[in-house]
Amino acid sequence: MMKKIFIALALLVMGAGGFAWYTYAGKKTLLVPYPYFFNANASKALETELPAAEKARILIVGDRMAAPLSNYTKELSEELGKNFKSPPVIYNWSKPHEGLHRTLFKLKSLKKFPSIIVYLGASSELYEKTFSINDFRAVSKNFEIYDDEKIISLIITFPWLSKVLYKKMNYFELGAIKEYKNGLPANLKMKEKEMSFMMFQYELREMIDLVKDKKSSLVLITTPLNLEIPPKETCSTSTGTSVVEVQQEIDFSLQQGNFKKAFTEAKELANETPGNAQSYFLLGKASMGLGDLANAREAFQKATVFDCSNWRGNAVYNSIMRAEAKKRQLSLIDFDQMMSSSLSKDGLFSDELFPQNLFYQNLVSELKETLKNFLSGND
């Protein structure tokens, strides 16, 4: 009998040990618990770009929203050069569909850091898949652990402890950018957005720390949102036939110019269907028709948050940048506020995404003054 008990206990211990080893071996040694990693191909792809980036004194990074700045870099360099011994070298290293995780990876790859980093992006954060919503709890818990100063000090001292302390999660290997085809149901798409906001915040904090550690300066620029473009997909489960019919009635009232009636109905519907992007958008249209631009902006911004097609940035990413800039006393140019303050005026955007050249010129003028102040402090 004792022999059988001994064998059973031995098997139990071996099984528990095997499971523990399986769990340990399946984890990666991490400082910041991101559920993704970059492979050798991703590093190799940067080799031809690094020399130009490392020669720059001012480096522009981000996604497609920063691309138009290339039209002004030569003029901007010459203008800044008038106040200093020579024009500073400006290099636009932004790329289409590049989320902040890739921008951060690129900056970490630099051997020589520029004096100033200018970031304009946050319009492509869910273009590629970097996490699984099935790992929402594990990733959230891992970042809670990361935020604990005592625990993270231990992990820094003993990196292998990360495999013990962090929860197990799926890891996504990133090489060349691949578009993520999102087939999730509406309720899970909103969960995915929530996870994306969390990831963006930690990536932004790490970028801020990296730039500070390199004794460089960082300029954040919020993403301009074309608020008058309707949402392309609604996350909310409150999208039944009756809701759609009411939305159609409100839209008809707007077309007829009956903004007061449309506003009353849209406000009631928005309260009854929280998370419905189309309801918020209609409320924004009705408010704008009544000349209430403050409430119109608020409703339109909510519509961007609950638009689940992930085709642009949204108000949450901008709020995160504003909050971090205020908390860390960083330079921030509120390009989004610049555009939304002109809401209802014609000709603000050239298409669904990009402001007209005039507004990029205004942005560059403000950026020039910011850069001039930084350069004066460096010289």
C-alpha positions in Angstrom: 0.0 0.0 0.0 2.8 2.4 1.0 4.6 1.6 -2.2 1.5 2.6 -4.3 1.1 5.9 -2.3 4.8 6.6 -2.9 4.5 6.0 -6.6 1.4 8.1 -6.8 3.1 11.0 -5.0 6.2 10.6 -7.2 4.0 10.8 -10.3 2.2 13.8 -8.9 5.5 15.7 -8.2 6.9 14.8 -11.6 3.7 15.9 -13.3 3.6 19.2 -11.4 7.3 19.7 -12.1 6.8 18.9 -15.8 3.9 21.4 -16.0 6.0 24.0 -14.2 8.9 23.5 -16.6 6.6 23.5 -19.6 5.1 26.9 -18.4 8.6 28.3 -17.7 10.1 27.1 -20.9 7.2 28.5 -22.9 7.8 32.1 -21.7 10.3 34.6 -22.9 12.8 36.6 -20.8 11.3 40.1 -20.9 11.7 43.4 -19.2 8.6 45.1 -20.7 5.9 42.4 -21.1 4.9 43.0 -24.7 3.3 40.0 -26.4 5.3 40.4 -29.5 9.0 40.3 -30.6 10.9 41.3 -33.8 12.8 38.7 -35.8 16.1 39.0 -37.6 14.4 40.0 -40.8 12.9 43.1 -39.2 16.4 44.2 -38.0 18.0 43.4 -41.4 15.3 45.6 -43.2 16.5 48.6 -41.2 20.2 48.3 -42.2 19.9 50.5 -45.3 17.9 53.1 -43.4 20.0 53.5 -40.3 22.9 55.5 -41.7 20.5 58.3 -42.8 18.6 58.2 -39.5 21.8 58.4 -37.5 23.1 61.4 -39.4 20.0 63.4 -38.7 19.9 66.0 -36.0 16.1 66.1 -36.2 14.4 62.8 -36.8 10.7 62.5 -37.8 9.0 59.2 -37.0 5.5 57.8 -37.1 3.2 56.6 -39.7 1.5 57.9 -42.9 0.3 61.1 -41.1 3.9 62.2 -40.9 4.6 61.6 -44.6 3.5 65.1 -45.8 6.1 66.7 -43.5 8.7 65.6 -46.1 7.4 68.4 -48.4 8.7 70.9 -45.8 11.9 69.5 -44.4 14.2 71.3 -46.8 12.6 74.7 -46.2 12.4 74.0 -42.4 16.1 73.1 -42.3 17.0 76.3 -44.1 14.8 78.4 -41.9 16.4 76.9 -38.8 19.8 77.3 -40.3 19.4 81.1 -40.3 19.6 81.1 -36.5 22.5 78.7 -36.1 25.9 78.0 -37.7 24.5 75.5 -40.2 21.2 74.1 -41.2 20.3 71.0 -39.1 19.9 67.7 -41.0 16.2 66.6 -40.9 15.3 63.1 -41.9 11.7 61.8 -42.2 11.8 58.1 -41.1 8.1 57.7 -40.9 6.5 54.8 -42.7 2.9 53.9 -43.8 1.1 51.4 -41.5 3.8 51.7 -38.9 2.4 51.4 -35.4 4.2 52.8 -32.4 5.6 49.4 -31.6 7.6 49.5 -34.8 8.7 53.1 -34.3 10.0 52.2 -30.9 11.8 49.2 -32.4 13.5 51.4 -34.9 14.6 54.0 -32.3 16.1 51.2 -30.2 18.1 50.1 -33.3 19.9 53.5 -33.5 23.6 53.5 -32.4 23.7 57.3 -32.6 20.6 59.2 -31.4 19.5 62.5 -33.0 19.1 65.6 -30.8 15.4 65.8 -31.4 12.7 63.2 -32.2 9.4 64.4 -33.7 6.5 61.8 -33.5 3.4 62.0 -35.6 1.5 58.7 -35.9 -1.1 56.7 -34.1 -3.3 56.2 -37.1 -2.3 52.6 -37.8 -2.0 50.9 -34.3 -4.2 47.9 -35.3 -3.0 47.6 -38.9 -1.0 44.5 -37.9 -1.6 41.8 -35.3 0.6 42.2 -32.2 -1.5 40.5 -29.5 -4.4 38.1 -29.0 -7.5 39.3 -27.1 -7.5 35.9 -25.5 -4.5 37.1 -23.5 -6.3 40.3 -22.3 -6.1 39.3 -18.6 -2.6 37.9 -18.8 -1.2 41.0 -20.6 -3.1 43.3 -18.2 -1.7 41.5 -15.2 1.8 41.5 -16.6 1.7 45.3 -17.0 0.5 45.5 -13.4 3.5 43.5 -12.4 5.7 45.7 -14.5 4.3 48.8 -12.8 5.4 47.5 -9.4 8.7 49.2 -8.7 10.0 46.5 -6.3 9.2 43.6 -8.7 10.6 45.3 -11.8 13.8 46.1 -9.8 14.1 42.3 -9.2 13.5 41.5 -12.9 16.1 44.1 -13.9 18.6 42.5 -11.5 17.6 38.9 -12.3 16.1 38.9 -15.9 15.2 35.2 -15.6 12.6 36.0 -12.9 10.4 37.5 -15.7 9.7 33.9 -16.8 8.5 33.1 -13.3 6.6 36.3 -12.5 4.9 37.3 -15.8 1.8 35.4 -16.8 2.0 33.1 -19.8 0.7 34.6 -23.1 1.0 34.1 -26.8 3.9 35.8 -28.6 3.7 37.3 -32.1 6.7 37.2 -34.3 7.0 40.4 -36.3 9.1 40.7 -39.6 7.7 42.5 -42.6 4.5 44.4 -41.9 1.5 42.2 -42.7 -2.1 43.6 -42.7 -4.3 42.1 -40.1 -7.6 41.0 -41.4 -10.0 41.5 -38.4 -12.8 39.0 -38.4 -13.8 39.4 -34.8 -17.5 39.9 -33.7 -18.5 43.4 -32.6 -18.2 42.9 -28.9 -14.7 41.5 -29.2 -13.5 44.3 -31.5 -14.2 46.8 -28.7 -12.2 44.6 -26.3 -9.4 44.6 -28.9 -9.4 48.4 -29.1 -9.2 48.6 -25.3 -6.2 46.3 -25.4 -4.6 48.5 -28.1 -5.0 51.6 -26.0 -3.2 49.9 -23.1 -0.4 48.8 -25.4 0.0 52.2 -26.9 0.3 53.8 -23.5 3.1 51.6 -22.4 4.9 51.9 -25.8 4.6 55.7 -25.6 6.0 55.7 -22.0 8.9 53.5 -23.1 9.6 55.8 -26.1 9.6 58.8 -23.7 12.0 57.1 -21.3 14.3 56.0 -24.2 14.5 59.5 -25.6 15.2 60.9 -22.1 17.9 58.3 -21.5 19.6 59.2 -24.7 19.6 62.9 -23.6 17.5 63.9 -26.6 14.3 65.9 -26.9 10.9 64.6 -27.9 8.1 66.5 -29.7 4.7 64.8 -29.8 2.1 65.7 -32.4 -1.5 64.6 -32.0 -3.2 62.9 -34.9 -5.7 65.1 -36.8 -9.1 63.5 -37.1 -11.6 64.2 -39.8 -14.6 64.4 -37.5 -17.1 64.8 -40.3 -16.5 61.4 -41.9 -19.0 58.9 -40.6 -17.9 55.7 -38.9 -17.3 52.8 -41.1 -18.3 50.1 -38.6 -20.1 50.0 -35.4 -18.8 48.0 -32.5 -21.9 48.2 -30.3 -24.3 45.2 -30.0 -27.1 47.9 -30.0 -27.5 47.7 -33.7 -30.8 46.0 -34.1 -33.4 46.9 -36.8 -35.2 49.4 -34.5 -32.0 51.3 -33.8 -31.1 51.5 -37.5 -34.6 52.7 -38.3 -34.3 55.5 -35.7 -30.9 56.4 -37.1 -32.4 56.7 -40.5 -35.2 58.9 -39.3 -32.6 61.2 -37.6 -30.5 61.3 -40.8 -33.6 62.3 -42.7 -34.3 65.1 -40.3 -30.7 66.3 -40.8 -31.1 66.3 -44.5 -34.3 68.4 -44.2 -32.5 70.9 -42.0 -34.6 70.1 -38.9 -31.6 70.1 -36.6 -33.6 70.7 -33.4 -35.7 67.6 -33.9 -32.7 65.6 -35.0 -30.7 66.7 -31.9 -33.5 65.7 -29.5 -33.8 62.2 -31.0 -30.1 61.7 -31.5 -29.3 62.6 -27.9 -31.9 60.2 -26.6 -30.7 57.5 -28.9 -27.0 58.0 -27.9 -28.0 57.6 -24.3 -29.9 54.4 -25.1 -27.2 52.9 -27.3 -23.8 53.6 -25.5 -20.9 52.5 -27.7 -22.8 53.0 -30.9 -20.6 55.0 -33.2 -23.3 56.0 -35.6 -25.5 57.3 -32.8 -22.7 59.6 -31.6 -22.0 60.7 -35.2 -25.6 61.7 -35.8 -25.6 63.6 -32.4 -22.5 65.4 -33.6 -24.1 66.4 -36.9 -27.2 67.6 -35.1 -25.2 69.6 -32.6 -23.2 71.2 -35.4 -26.4 72.1 -37.3 -27.5 74.0 -34.1 -24.1 75.7 -33.9 -23.1 73.9 -30.7 -19.6 73.1 -31.8 -18.3 72.1 -28.4 -20.9 69.3 -28.1 -20.5 68.4 -31.7 -16.7 67.8 -31.2 -17.4 65.7 -28.1 -19.9 63.5 -29.9 -17.8 63.2 -33.1 -14.8 62.2 -31.0 -16.8 59.4 -29.3 -17.8 58.2 -32.8 -14.1 57.8 -33.7 -13.5 55.8 -30.5 -16.3 53.3 -31.2 -15.7 53.1 -34.9 -14.4 49.5 -35.2 -13.0 49.4 -38.7 -9.6 50.7 -37.4 -9.0 52.8 -40.5 -7.6 55.8 -38.7 -6.5 57.1 -35.3 -9.0 58.1 -32.7 -9.6 60.4 -29.7 -8.2 58.0 -27.1 -4.7 57.8 -28.6 -4.6 61.6 -28.7 -5.8 61.8 -25.1 -3.0 59.4 -24.0 -0.5 61.6 -25.7 -1.8 64.8 -24.1 -1.9 63.1 -20.7 1.7 61.8 -20.9 3.0 65.1 -22.3 1.4 67.0 -19.4 2.6 64.4 -16.8 6.2 64.3 -18.2 6.4 68.0 -19.2 7.0 67.2 -22.8 6.5 69.4 -25.8 3.2 68.7 -27.6 1.7 70.2 -30.7 -2.0 69.6 -30.7 -2.6 69.2 -34.5 -5.9 67.5 -33.8 -7.1 70.5 -31.7 -5.9 72.8 -34.4 -8.2 71.0 -36.9 -11.2 70.4 -34.6 -11.2 74.1 -33.6 -12.1 74.9 -37.2 -15.0 72.3 -37.3 -17.8 73.2 -39.7 -15.5 75.2 -42.0 -15.2 74.0 -45.6 -12.0 72.6 -47.0 -10.3 71.4 -43.8 -9.2 68.0 -45.2 -8.0 66.9 -48.6 -9.5 63.4 -48.1 -10.8 61.3 -45.3 -7.4 61.3 -43.5 -5.1 64.2 -44.4 -5.6 67.9 -43.7 -5.2 70.4 -46.5 -1.6 71.6 -47.2 -2.4 74.9 -45.5 -2.9 73.2 -42.2 0.3 71.2 -42.6 2.0 74.5 -43.2 0.5 75.9 -40.0 1.8 72.8 -38.2 5.3 73.3 -39.6 5.3 76.9 -38.5 4.5 75.9 -35.0 7.0 73.0 -35.2 9.7 75.4 -36.4 9.4 77.6 -33.2 9.5 74.5 -31.0 12.6 73.1 -32.8 14.3 76.5 -32.6 13.9 76.6 -28.8 15.3 73.1 -28.5 18.2 73.8 -30.8 19.0 77.0 -28.9 19.3 75.0 -25.7 21.6 72.5 -27.3 24.0 74.9 -28.9 
